[in-house]
Amino acid sequence: QKEVEQDPGPLSVPEGAIVSLNCTYSNSAFQYFMWYRQYSRKGPELLMYTYSSGNKEDGRFTAQVDKSSKYISLFIRDSQPSDSATYLCAMSEFSQNFVFGPGTRLSVLP
Amino acid sequence: DARVTQTPRHKVTEMGQEVTMRCQPILGHNTVFWYRQTMMQGLELLAYFRNRAPLDDSGMPKDRFSAEMPDATLATLKIQPSEPRDSAVYFCASGLQGNTEAFFGQGTRLTVV
């Protein structure tokens, strides 16, 4: 079993839909959680960062962490074609040296 | 324009050849990471440096891979000899100690034939 699991997709949704992306993990010591977005043939870029459990909202994006279930989520509201990318979750026990999930490929269709 | 710069962007080489990938971290960043990305394994941490000193290189095959920071503006990743299974995209990222965000470069796409 990998340390961080993520459904690879692809996930296709119509424009305007609410998207839910999820990761599960096995290491209960993880306390820093991040979501990165990676466009094709580009490097990952940070979208959201959460420390410990709870929710965080930034515009159309909401990140949730449930440490008791070892489960994190990223919600995208009013999805746009420009949101089409691969979404990578990443987590760490300390503030750097993150373990990444394999990524979920998302397509938002106009 | 603060960004991580990686060279070359693409590299095709024959098995057995030495490959050197270079990274210029964002000026002022004191932490540098090397990652490898493949379809099968996803993004894997190979090594990372803080203040030019290697902190963790446990993800790197020691017999053929080496990573160095000759100075604060240059990080290198070498593979010698290269093998077809090394074909992947290699990313460099930099950040500040104590700051969670790592800024990634565009990657070097390596193909070993």
Boltz contact constraints between the chains, C-beta under 6 A:
constraints:
  - contact:
      token1: [A, 32]
      token2: [B, 100]
      max_distance: 6.0
  - contact:
      token1: [A, 43]
      token2: [B, 91]
      max_distance: 6.0
  - contact:
      token1: [A, 43]
      token2: [B, 104]
      max_distance: 6.0
  - contact:
      token1: [A, 43]
      token2: [B, 105]
      max_distance: 6.0
  - contact:
      token1: [A, 43]
      token2: [B, 106]
      max_distance: 6.0
  - contact:
      token1: [A, 43]
      token2: [B, 107]
      max_distance: 6.0
  - contact:
      token1: [A, 44]
      token2: [B, 104]
      max_distance: 6.0
  - contact:
      token1: [A, 46]
      token2: [B, 101]
      max_distance: 6.0
  - contact:
      token1: [A, 49]
      token2: [B, 100]
      max_distance: 6.0
  - contact:
      token1: [A, 95]
      token2: [B, 100]
      max_distance: 6.0
  - contact:
      token1: [A, 100]
      token2: [B, 42]
      max_distance: 6.0
  - contact:
      token1: [A, 100]
      token2: [B, 43]
      max_distance: 6.0
  - contact:
      token1: [A, 102]
      token2: [B, 42]
      max_distance: 6.0
